[in-house]
């Protein structure tokens, strides 16, 4: 797209970080993929693939594997963080020590800072200052499908239009489309809240409550997201776009979603620990439910579906009782 390729360090060698590293490399950029686990790093270097999370999909030649985070960052023009949200701050602190002058920071993590409820852009700004270019890459995108170069569209929201465009062009290749936005709050909010709502939809389907119930949960969940977004200053168009409704629909209906799978297991009668053990990876909706309800309480926003998910995940509420509570709510105007 008329932009010279650059070198980018992707921090986080899980399924999503690896898929984005592959997409960046396919687009012609030099990519340094950092992983925390030395054994995993060695296995990826030998196999030239991430057999743990994306088996059978070989790396492009222009991906280098590195187990030294600071070295990876020092060698790059820009950095993309794809760790779970609870590790975002720690990763950023370490990366900051060798971040080049003028280097921008992008993240594909979805969630809030645990314990504070801060958006990740607030964490980034507190660590990096207001002068550093930042961006979030988010939207409806299962990692395996991105790694396989199946059609995907995401949003890149940035505090600087030129940097946002630079990141989007670095990703926009083949069957992968990247759109730009200046609404970081809306992009981050949509990417986080949808995980909580996907747990709710999974519970509904696990209990075999039917297609009508699923459609109602997705739609009313979007209304909760919009109410909170309005209070926080998010643009409604963002939450009706890829970063909001698009990601919500995918995560609530696609069985590759860990959040949906957690809900399916809970609706089918499994305990939270059994479900998490079966999934074997971080399920962002568990921690995000806590922070979403913290934000809702702080801003006095009604979020009944998210409240029930939070109670099921953190207060040992019975999913069947949660459904009855939602169905027993009084009648009101749809837009109220």
N, C-alpha and C positions, 0 to 999 in steps of 0.2 A: 504493500500500500504506500510505497514511496518513502519508507522509513528504513534507515540502516539498522541491521540487527544489532543487539547489544547482549552483554553478559549479565545474567540474572541468577542470583542464588535463591533456590527454593528451599525453605527451611521447614522440614516435616516430610518424612518419607512414608506416610500412611497412604491410603488409597487416593485421597483427594490431592495431596501434594504431588504424588507421583504422576497422576493423570495430568495435572496442570504443567508439570515439568515436561512431560511428553508433548503436550500441545505447543508449548513455547518452543521446544526443540524442533518440532515439525515445521513451525513457522520460520525457522532459520536462525533462531537465537542460540547462543552458547549458554547452556544451563548447567549449574552446579547444584546437585541435589544432596542436601544434608539430612542425615538420619541420626537419631539419638542413640540407637542400639548398635554397638560395634559388630555384633554377630549378624544383624540384619544388613548393615552396611557391607560387610564382607560378602554375604550371600548375594546381594544385588550386584556387587562388582564382578563376582565370578559368573553369575548367570546372565548378566546384562538384562535383567528383568526383575520386577518386584513380585516374586513368586508367593510371598506371604499374603499380599493384598490384591494383586492383579495378575494372577498366574496366567502364563501362556501369551503374554503381550510383550514383545521385545522392545527394549529401549532404542530410540534413535541414536546414531553414532555420536551426536554432539551433546550428549548428557554425560557429565562427569560425576562420580559418586564421591562424597567427602564426609568423613566422620568428625571433622574439626569445624565447628560452627564459625568460630572467629576467622579461620582461614578462608572458609567459603565466602563469608561476607566481604572480607578484605579483597577478594579476587573479583568482586562483582560491581557492576555499575548501578544496579538496583537490587532490591530484596523483596521476595514474596514469602510471607509467612503463612503456612498451612497447618499449623498445630491445632489441637483442640483449644477451645477458648480459655480453659483454665491454665494452660501453659503459655498463653500469648505474652503476658507481661514479662515472665522470666526469660522467654526467648528474646524478646525485644531488648531487655536490659543487657543481655550477653552480646547481642548483635551490635548494639550501639557503640561498643568499644572500638570496633574496626570498620564502622560504616564510613564509606568514602564521602568526601565533601561533594555535595550536589546529588548524592544518591537518594532516590525516593524509596518509600516503603509501601508495599501493597500487602493486603492480607485477604485470605479466603476463609478464615476462621469465622464461625457463626455462633454468636452467643454474647454474653456479658461477662465482665470481670466478677468472679465469685466473691461474695461478701459485700460488695459495694454497689452492684447493679450498674456500674459505669459502662457506657458503650466502649467498644474497643478503640474507636477513634479518639475518645477522651483519654484513654490509657496511653495511646500513641503520642498524643499532643503533650501530655504531662511528662513523658519520657524524652521526647525529641524536640520539644519546643514548637512554636507556631511557624517557623521558617522552613521546616522540612516538608517536602511534598509527600502527601499520603493518599491512599486510595483503597477502596474495598472492592473485591471482585465477588459477585454473588448472583444467584439466580437458580433456576431449575436445572440441576445438572448432577446426575449420578456419575460417580468417578469412572466406573467401568465403561460406560458408554462414551465418555470423553476420551478415555484411553484407546477405545476401539475406533475413534474418529466417526462416531455416529452423530447426526445433526443435533446441535446444542446451541442455545442462545443465552447469554448472561448480560448483566449490567456491571459496568465499572464506574463507581461513583468516587469523585475526587474533590479535594479542596483547591485544585488547580486544573483548569480546563486543558491546558497543554499536556500536563502529566497524565491526566485521565485518558486523553487521546493516544498518548504514547503507549500506555499500558494496553489499551483496547486494541491498537494496531499490532502490538506484539503477540496478542492472542488470536486475532481475527485471521484465520487461515483455514482452508479446506472446508469442512462442514461445521466449523465453529464460528459463530457470530458473536461479536462483543459490541454492545451499545454503551454510550457514555451518559453520565448524569452528574449533576452537582449536589444531589440530595443524599449525603452520606447517612444522615439520621434515618431517613426512610428506608434506604437500602439495607442498613444494618438491622433495623427493627424488623423488617419483613423476614430477613434471613434467620433471625433468632426466634421470633414468636411462632413461626410456622412449625418449629420442632415440637413445641408443646401441643399444638393443635393436632399434629400428626399422631401423637400418643393417644389423644382422645378418639381420633377416627379409627385407629387400630383397635382400641378397646371396643368401640361400637361394632366393628366387623368381627372381632373375636367372639363377641356375644351373639353374633348372627342376627343383628337387629334390622338388617335390610338396607337396600340401596337408598330408600327415602331418607333414612336416618343419617346415612353417610353424607348425602347431599346437604341436608339441613345443618349438620355439624360443620362442614367446610364453609358454608355460606355464613352461618352465624359466627364462626371463628374469624372469618374475614372482617365481620362487623366489629368484633373485639379489637382486632389489630388496627382497624381504621380509627376507632375511638381513642386508643392509646396514642396512635400516631398523631392525631389531631392535637392532642394535648402537648406532645413533645415537639411539635413544629415540623413533622414530616409532611412532604407533599402528597396529597391524595393520589395523584397520577402515578407516583412511585409505587405505592402500595397496591394499586390496581394493575401494575405492570409485572415485568419478569421477576423483580426482587421481592414482590409481595404475593399477589395472587398466583403468578406462575409457579413460584417455588412452593407455595402452599398446596396447590393442586397436585404437583408431582409428589411431594413428601407424604401427603395424605392418602394417595392412591397407589403409589408404586411400592411393590414389595421388596425392592432393594433398600428402601429407607429403614435405617436402624430404629428410628423413633416409631414408625408405624409397626415394625416387627415387635418392639417392646409392648406396644399397646395390644397387638394381636395376642401375645402370650398372656398378658394380664387379663384380657377379656376371656381367654380360654381357661383361666383358673390357675395359672402359674404364679408363683411369688415373684416379687421384683428381682430378688437375687438369682433365682433360677433363670429368669428371662435374660438378665444381664450376662450370666455365665454362658448361656447358649449363644448369645450374640458375639461375645468375645472381643468387642471393641467399644470405644467410648460412645455413649448415647447422649448427645448434647442436650436433649430435652429434659433430662433429669435435673441437671444443674440449672438450666435456663428457666424451668418452672419456678424455682425459688426466686430468681431475680426478676422475672416478669411480675410476680405477685408483689414483690417489694416495690417495683415501679408503680404498679397499679394502686397500691395503698398510698404511696407518697403523693400521687397526683389525683387520688380519689376517682379512679376510673373503674367502672364496673366491668369485670371480665369473668362471668360465671363458668364458662367452659374451662378456662385456664385454672380457675380456682378449684374445680373438681379434680383436674389432673394433678395439681399441686397436692391436694389432700390425699389422693391415691398413692402418689409417689413418696410423700414425706410425712404423712400422718396416719398411714395404715388404714385409710378409708376403703370401704368395700366398693368396687366398681359398680356393682348392681345398685347400690344405694345412691351413688353419684348420678347414675342415669335417671333414677326416680326423682332426685332433687331437681335436675334440669327440666324434666317433663312436668314437674309440679309447680314450676314458676308461673306467676300470674300473667294473664294476657295483657299485651301492651302493643303500641304502634311499632311497626317493624323498624322505623328509623329513630326510635327513641333511644 
